[in-house]
């Protein structure tokens, strides 16, 4: 299934991704630090949804209480609820 998540509190605006057989695929961010977000996307490709959530949840950016990786964990949690 394909998902879109509107980010909050970060430079990135949206995250697009798919979940197939409990695995994360095709993560793409709109906005944010291009190189870092491409790296995150490559690292989580094919990873189990719960593993990605566990690893990224609670990551902060500077003085913000969230980050682009944390937003991905929130997006995945939301996606799981709708599946």
N, CA, C and O atoms as CSV, one atom per row, in Angstrom:
chain,resi,resn,atom,element,x,y,z
A,1,UNK,N,N,0.836,-1.184,0.000
A,1,UNK,CA,C,0.000,0.000,0.000
A,1,UNK,C,C,0.880,1.247,0.000
A,1,UNK,O,O,1.949,1.270,0.608
A,2,UNK,N,N,0.421,2.253,-0.675
A,2,UNK,CA,C,1.158,3.510,-0.760
A,2,UNK,C,C,0.561,4.506,0.231
A,2,UNK,O,O,-0.655,4.567,0.413
A,3,UNK,N,N,1.443,5.290,0.872
A,3,UNK,CA,C,1.015,6.240,1.891
A,3,UNK,C,C,1.666,7.601,1.667
A,3,UNK,O,O,2.736,7.711,1.068
A,4,UNK,N,N,0.991,8.633,2.167
A,4,UNK,CA,C,1.535,9.988,2.210
A,4,UNK,C,C,1.299,10.517,3.617
A,4,UNK,O,O,0.206,10.379,4.166
A,5,UNK,N,N,2.328,11.121,4.196
A,5,UNK,CA,C,2.240,11.659,5.550
A,5,UNK,C,C,2.676,13.110,5.529
A,5,UNK,O,O,3.732,13.438,4.989
A,6,UNK,N,N,1.860,13.987,6.121
A,6,UNK,CA,C,2.211,15.403,6.230
A,6,UNK,C,C,3.038,15.589,7.488
A,6,UNK,O,O,2.566,15.325,8.594
A,7,UNK,N,N,4.264,16.040,7.320
A,7,UNK,CA,C,5.184,16.240,8.445
A,7,UNK,C,C,4.802,17.472,9.254
A,7,UNK,O,O,4.139,18.384,8.758
A,8,UNK,N,N,5.229,17.477,10.495
A,8,UNK,CA,C,4.982,18.597,11.388
A,8,UNK,C,C,6.232,18.850,12.223
A,8,UNK,O,O,6.790,17.927,12.815
A,9,UNK,N,N,6.669,20.113,12.266
A,9,UNK,CA,C,7.808,20.478,13.102
A,9,UNK,C,C,9.169,20.202,12.505
A,9,UNK,O,O,10.176,20.241,13.212
A,10,UNK,N,N,9.215,19.918,11.194
A,10,UNK,CA,C,10.494,19.641,10.538
A,10,UNK,C,C,10.587,20.414,9.225
A,10,UNK,O,O,9.604,20.987,8.755
A,11,UNK,N,N,11.769,20.419,8.651
A,11,UNK,CA,C,11.966,21.064,7.347
A,11,UNK,C,C,11.263,20.298,6.235
A,11,UNK,O,O,10.791,20.891,5.265
A,12,UNK,N,N,11.195,18.980,6.380
A,12,UNK,CA,C,10.486,18.194,5.363
A,12,UNK,C,C,8.985,18.440,5.500
A,12,UNK,O,O,8.473,18.664,6.597
A,13,UNK,N,N,8.297,18.393,4.367
A,13,UNK,CA,C,6.868,18.697,4.348
A,13,UNK,C,C,6.010,17.441,4.264
A,13,UNK,O,O,4.975,17.348,4.923
A,14,UNK,N,N,6.433,16.485,3.463
A,14,UNK,CA,C,5.680,15.252,3.277
A,14,UNK,C,C,6.643,14.073,3.179
A,14,UNK,O,O,7.808,14.221,2.810
A,15,UNK,N,N,6.117,12.895,3.521
A,15,UNK,CA,C,6.842,11.649,3.294
A,15,UNK,C,C,5.908,10.737,2.501
A,15,UNK,O,O,4.757,10.527,2.882
A,16,UNK,N,N,6.423,10.199,1.393
A,16,UNK,CA,C,5.706,9.198,0.607
A,16,UNK,C,C,6.444,7.877,0.787
A,16,UNK,O,O,7.674,7.844,0.764
A,17,UNK,N,N,5.702,6.794,0.965
A,17,UNK,CA,C,6.326,5.485,1.140
A,17,UNK,C,C,5.298,4.402,0.860
A,17,UNK,O,O,4.096,4.660,0.803
A,18,UNK,N,N,5.793,3.192,0.690
A,18,UNK,CA,C,4.914,2.038,0.553
A,18,UNK,C,C,5.272,1.010,1.621
A,18,UNK,O,O,6.400,0.955,2.110
A,19,UNK,N,N,4.280,0.204,1.963
A,19,UNK,CA,C,4.475,-0.930,2.855
A,19,UNK,C,C,3.949,-2.155,2.124
A,19,UNK,O,O,2.792,-2.201,1.704
A,20,UNK,N,N,4.823,-3.148,1.980
A,20,UNK,CA,C,4.464,-4.407,1.330
A,20,UNK,C,C,4.942,-5.554,2.204
A,20,UNK,O,O,6.126,-5.642,2.530
A,21,UNK,N,N,4.032,-6.421,2.577
A,21,UNK,CA,C,4.363,-7.579,3.421
A,21,UNK,C,C,5.102,-7.162,4.693
A,21,UNK,O,O,6.037,-7.839,5.120
A,22,UNK,N,N,4.682,-6.047,5.298
A,22,UNK,CA,C,5.273,-5.591,6.552
A,22,UNK,C,C,6.636,-4.930,6.410
A,22,UNK,O,O,7.305,-4.659,7.408
A,23,UNK,N,N,7.048,-4.670,5.179
A,23,UNK,CA,C,8.356,-4.059,4.907
A,23,UNK,C,C,8.183,-2.671,4.308
A,23,UNK,O,O,7.231,-2.414,3.571
A,24,UNK,N,N,9.118,-1.775,4.632
A,24,UNK,CA,C,9.100,-0.394,4.155
A,24,UNK,C,C,9.820,-0.317,2.810
A,24,UNK,O,O,10.893,-0.892,2.630
A,25,UNK,N,N,9.208,0.407,1.868
A,25,UNK,CA,C,9.808,0.572,0.542
A,25,UNK,C,C,9.574,1.988,0.025
A,25,UNK,O,O,8.632,2.668,0.433
A,26,UNK,N,N,10.434,2.408,-0.863
A,26,UNK,CA,C,10.261,3.630,-1.664
A,26,UNK,C,C,10.002,4.882,-0.832
A,26,UNK,O,O,9.110,5.666,-1.157
A,27,UNK,N,N,10.770,5.077,0.233
A,27,UNK,CA,C,10.595,6.270,1.070
A,27,UNK,C,C,11.135,7.485,0.327
A,27,UNK,O,O,12.281,7.489,-0.123
A,28,UNK,N,N,10.303,8.512,0.203
A,28,UNK,CA,C,10.701,9.769,-0.434
A,28,UNK,C,C,10.185,10.928,0.408
A,28,UNK,O,O,9.004,10.984,0.752
A,29,UNK,N,N,11.081,11.846,0.734
A,29,UNK,CA,C,10.725,13.046,1.480
A,29,UNK,C,C,10.592,14.218,0.510
A,29,UNK,O,O,11.310,14.298,-0.487
A,30,UNK,N,N,9.673,15.115,0.814
A,30,UNK,CA,C,9.565,16.384,0.095
A,30,UNK,C,C,10.064,17.456,1.050
A,30,UNK,O,O,9.478,17.671,2.111
A,31,UNK,N,N,11.150,18.131,0.672
A,31,UNK,CA,C,11.775,19.124,1.537
A,31,UNK,C,C,12.786,18.455,2.456
A,31,UNK,O,O,12.965,17.238,2.424
A,32,UNK,N,N,13.442,19.266,3.271
A,32,UNK,CA,C,14.430,18.737,4.208
A,32,UNK,C,C,15.818,18.662,3.612
A,32,UNK,O,O,16.068,19.157,2.514
A,33,UNK,N,N,16.712,18.040,4.346
A,33,UNK,CA,C,18.124,17.900,3.955
A,33,UNK,C,C,18.264,16.735,2.977
A,33,UNK,O,O,18.305,15.575,3.386
A,34,UNK,N,N,18.334,17.044,1.718
A,34,UNK,CA,C,18.263,16.068,0.640
A,34,UNK,C,C,19.187,14.868,0.834
A,34,UNK,O,O,18.727,13.727,0.777
A,35,UNK,N,N,20.453,15.098,1.057
A,35,UNK,CA,C,21.409,13.991,1.177
A,35,UNK,C,C,21.116,13.099,2.371
A,35,UNK,O,O,21.131,11.874,2.251
A,36,UNK,N,N,20.851,13.702,3.522
A,36,UNK,CA,C,20.557,12.926,4.732
A,36,UNK,C,C,19.294,12.089,4.550
A,36,UNK,O,O,19.246,10.927,4.953
A,37,UNK,N,N,18.285,12.682,3.946
A,37,UNK,CA,C,17.021,11.974,3.786
A,37,UNK,C,C,17.121,10.861,2.754
A,37,UNK,O,O,16.454,9.835,2.890
A,38,UNK,N,N,17.939,11.044,1.728
A,38,UNK,CA,C,18.194,9.954,0.779
A,38,UNK,C,C,18.903,8.808,1.496
A,38,UNK,O,O,18.635,7.636,1.228
A,39,UNK,N,N,19.808,9.157,2.409
A,39,UNK,CA,C,20.517,8.135,3.180
A,39,UNK,C,C,19.577,7.351,4.078
A,39,UNK,O,O,19.649,6.123,4.135
A,40,UNK,N,N,18.699,8.047,4.778
A,40,UNK,CA,C,17.708,7.372,5.629
A,40,UNK,C,C,16.841,6.452,4.780
A,40,UNK,O,O,16.591,5.304,5.147
A,41,UNK,N,N,16.389,6.963,3.651
A,41,UNK,CA,C,15.537,6.176,2.762
A,41,UNK,C,C,16.239,4.892,2.317
A,41,UNK,O,O,15.629,3.823,2.289
A,42,UNK,N,N,17.504,5.000,1.976
A,42,UNK,CA,C,18.264,3.825,1.542
A,42,UNK,C,C,18.456,2.837,2.694
A,42,UNK,O,O,18.379,1.626,2.491
A,43,UNK,N,N,18.703,3.345,3.892
A,43,UNK,CA,C,18.939,2.474,5.041
A,43,UNK,C,C,17.699,1.692,5.466
A,43,UNK,O,O,17.814,0.549,5.907
A,44,UNK,N,N,16.514,2.293,5.339
A,44,UNK,CA,C,15.297,1.610,5.782
A,44,UNK,C,C,14.651,0.767,4.683
A,44,UNK,O,O,13.714,0.018,4.961
A,45,UNK,N,N,15.124,0.871,3.455
A,45,UNK,CA,C,14.546,0.124,2.339
A,45,UNK,C,C,14.525,-1.375,2.648
A,45,UNK,O,O,15.562,-1.981,2.919
A,46,UNK,N,N,13.324,-1.960,2.601
A,46,UNK,CA,C,13.171,-3.394,2.835
A,46,UNK,C,C,13.162,-3.804,4.294
A,46,UNK,O,O,13.043,-4.991,4.595
A,47,UNK,N,N,13.284,-2.855,5.204
A,47,UNK,CA,C,13.322,-3.145,6.634
A,47,UNK,C,C,11.896,-3.347,7.163
A,47,UNK,O,O,10.946,-2.765,6.640
A,48,UNK,N,N,11.759,-4.161,8.183
A,48,UNK,CA,C,10.483,-4.389,8.833
A,48,UNK,C,C,9.956,-3.080,9.431
A,48,UNK,O,O,10.716,-2.320,10.030
A,49,UNK,N,N,8.660,-2.821,9.269
A,49,UNK,CA,C,8.046,-1.581,9.739
A,49,UNK,C,C,8.336,-1.349,11.221
A,49,UNK,O,O,8.734,-0.249,11.605
A,50,UNK,N,N,8.143,-2.367,12.053
A,50,UNK,CA,C,8.343,-2.197,13.492
A,50,UNK,C,C,9.803,-1.924,13.845
A,50,UNK,O,O,10.085,-1.212,14.808
A,51,UNK,N,N,10.718,-2.477,13.083
A,51,UNK,CA,C,12.145,-2.228,13.308
A,51,UNK,C,C,12.489,-0.770,13.003
A,51,UNK,O,O,13.240,-0.138,13.745
A,52,UNK,N,N,11.941,-0.242,11.918
A,52,UNK,CA,C,12.180,1.160,11.566
A,52,UNK,C,C,11.626,2.066,12.661
A,52,UNK,O,O,12.296,3.004,13.094
A,53,UNK,N,N,10.411,1.786,13.107
A,53,UNK,CA,C,9.810,2.585,14.173
A,53,UNK,C,C,10.691,2.554,15.414
A,53,UNK,O,O,10.981,3.596,16.002
A,54,UNK,N,N,11.111,1.374,15.807
A,54,UNK,CA,C,11.941,1.205,17.004
A,54,UNK,C,C,13.251,1.976,16.918
A,54,UNK,O,O,13.689,2.569,17.904
A,55,UNK,N,N,13.869,1.973,15.763
A,55,UNK,CA,C,15.167,2.632,15.606
A,55,UNK,C,C,15.073,4.156,15.491
A,55,UNK,O,O,15.970,4.867,15.944
A,56,UNK,N,N,13.987,4.662,14.887
A,56,UNK,CA,C,13.916,6.099,14.584
A,56,UNK,C,C,13.068,6.909,15.553
A,56,UNK,O,O,13.249,8.121,15.670
A,57,UNK,N,N,12.153,6.260,16.242
A,57,UNK,CA,C,11.232,6.959,17.138
A,57,UNK,C,C,11.983,7.737,18.213
A,57,UNK,O,O,12.888,7.214,18.863
A,58,UNK,N,N,11.590,8.994,18.384
A,58,UNK,CA,C,12.181,9.830,19.431
A,58,UNK,C,C,13.438,10.574,19.028
A,58,UNK,O,O,13.982,11.333,19.831
A,59,UNK,N,N,13.914,10.379,17.810
A,59,UNK,CA,C,15.086,11.112,17.331
A,59,UNK,C,C,14.729,12.593,17.232
A,59,UNK,O,O,13.682,12.950,16.691
A,60,UNK,N,N,15.599,13.450,17.753
A,60,UNK,CA,C,15.349,14.887,17.696
A,60,UNK,C,C,16.343,15.560,16.764
A,60,UNK,O,O,17.363,14.979,16.394
A,61,UNK,N,N,16.024,16.810,16.386
A,61,UNK,CA,C,16.883,17.607,15.516
A,61,UNK,C,C,17.098,18.954,16.195
A,61,UNK,O,O,16.165,19.748,16.306
A,62,UNK,N,N,18.310,19.214,16.647
A,62,UNK,CA,C,18.598,20.474,17.333
A,62,UNK,C,C,17.698,20.629,18.546
A,62,UNK,O,O,17.599,19.716,19.366
A,63,UNK,N,N,17.051,21.758,18.665
A,63,UNK,CA,C,16.173,22.017,19.811
A,63,UNK,C,C,14.741,21.552,19.572
A,63,UNK,O,O,13.885,21.707,20.443
A,64,UNK,N,N,14.478,20.986,18.402
A,64,UNK,CA,C,13.129,20.495,18.084
A,64,UNK,C,C,12.872,19.188,18.824
A,64,UNK,O,O,13.802,18.433,19.107
A,65,UNK,N,N,11.603,18.925,19.137
A,65,UNK,CA,C,11.278,17.668,19.814
A,65,UNK,C,C,10.971,16.536,18.829
A,65,UNK,O,O,10.470,15.482,19.221
A,66,UNK,N,N,11.271,16.762,17.560
A,66,UNK,CA,C,11.088,15.755,16.514
A,66,UNK,C,C,12.183,15.923,15.479
A,66,UNK,O,O,13.055,16.779,15.628
A,67,UNK,N,N,12.145,15.121,14.441
A,67,UNK,CA,C,13.126,15.180,13.348
A,67,UNK,C,C,12.506,14.477,12.148
A,67,UNK,O,O,11.429,13.890,12.253
A,68,UNK,N,N,13.178,14.537,11.027
A,68,UNK,CA,C,12.683,13.824,9.846
A,68,UNK,C,C,12.639,12.308,10.088
A,68,UNK,O,O,11.671,11.669,9.677
A,69,UNK,N,N,13.647,11.706,10.740
A,69,UNK,CA,C,13.541,10.280,11.049
A,69,UNK,C,C,12.377,9.980,12.007
A,69,UNK,O,O,11.663,8.994,11.824
A,70,UNK,N,N,12.188,10.816,13.013
A,70,UNK,CA,C,11.073,10.632,13.940
A,70,UNK,C,C,9.739,10.756,13.214
A,70,UNK,O,O,8.801,10.013,13.504
A,71,UNK,N,N,9.652,11.691,12.271
A,71,UNK,CA,C,8.428,11.847,11.498
A,71,UNK,C,C,8.133,10.582,10.692
A,71,UNK,O,O,6.970,10.215,10.526
A,72,UNK,N,N,9.168,9.915,10.192
A,72,UNK,CA,C,8.956,8.651,9.486
A,72,UNK,C,C,8.391,7.603,10.431
A,72,UNK,O,O,7.494,6.851,10.052
A,73,UNK,N,N,8.900,7.543,11.653
A,73,UNK,CA,C,8.359,6.575,12.613
A,73,UNK,C,C,6.893,6.872,12.895
A,73,UNK,O,O,6.087,5.948,13.000
A,74,UNK,N,N,6.537,8.140,13.017
A,74,UNK,CA,C,5.141,8.527,13.250
A,74,UNK,C,C,4.274,8.177,12.042
A,74,UNK,O,O,3.141,7.720,12.196
A,75,UNK,N,N,4.809,8.391,10.846
A,75,UNK,CA,C,4.081,8.062,9.621
A,75,UNK,C,C,3.812,6.564,9.546
A,75,UNK,O,O,2.718,6.144,9.168
A,76,UNK,N,N,4.801,5.767,9.902
A,76,UNK,CA,C,4.638,4.316,9.849
A,76,UNK,C,C,3.618,3.836,10.879
A,76,UNK,O,O,2.828,2.933,10.601
A,77,UNK,N,N,3.634,4.435,12.060
A,77,UNK,CA,C,2.639,4.081,13.078
A,77,UNK,C,C,1.230,4.377,12.572
A,77,UNK,O,O,0.321,3.561,12.720
A,78,UNK,N,N,1.066,5.547,11.978
A,78,UNK,CA,C,-0.238,5.934,11.437
A,78,UNK,C,C,-0.668,4.984,10.316
A,78,UNK,O,O,-1.828,4.578,10.239
A,79,UNK,N,N,0.277,4.641,9.461
A,79,UNK,CA,C,-0.028,3.740,8.354
A,79,UNK,C,C,-0.474,2.370,8.870
A,79,UNK,O,O,-1.408,1.773,8.335
A,80,UNK,N,N,0.196,1.880,9.905
A,80,UNK,CA,C,-0.176,0.570,10.477
A,80,UNK,C,C,-1.621,0.575,10.970
A,80,UNK,O,O,-2.326,-0.427,10.840
A,81,UNK,N,N,-2.060,1.687,11.531
A,81,UNK,CA,C,-3.428,1.782,12.040
A,81,UNK,C,C,-4.458,1.684,10.920
A,81,UNK,O,O,-5.567,1.193,11.131
A,82,UNK,N,N,-4.092,2.151,9.730
A,82,UNK,CA,C,-5.039,2.184,8.619
A,82,UNK,C,C,-4.999,0.908,7.770
A,82,UNK,O,O,-5.768,0.765,6.819
A,83,UNK,N,N,-4.117,0.004,8.112
A,83,UNK,CA,C,-3.994,-1.226,7.303
A,83,UNK,C,C,-4.948,-2.309,7.817
A,83,UNK,O,O,-4.988,-3.409,7.266
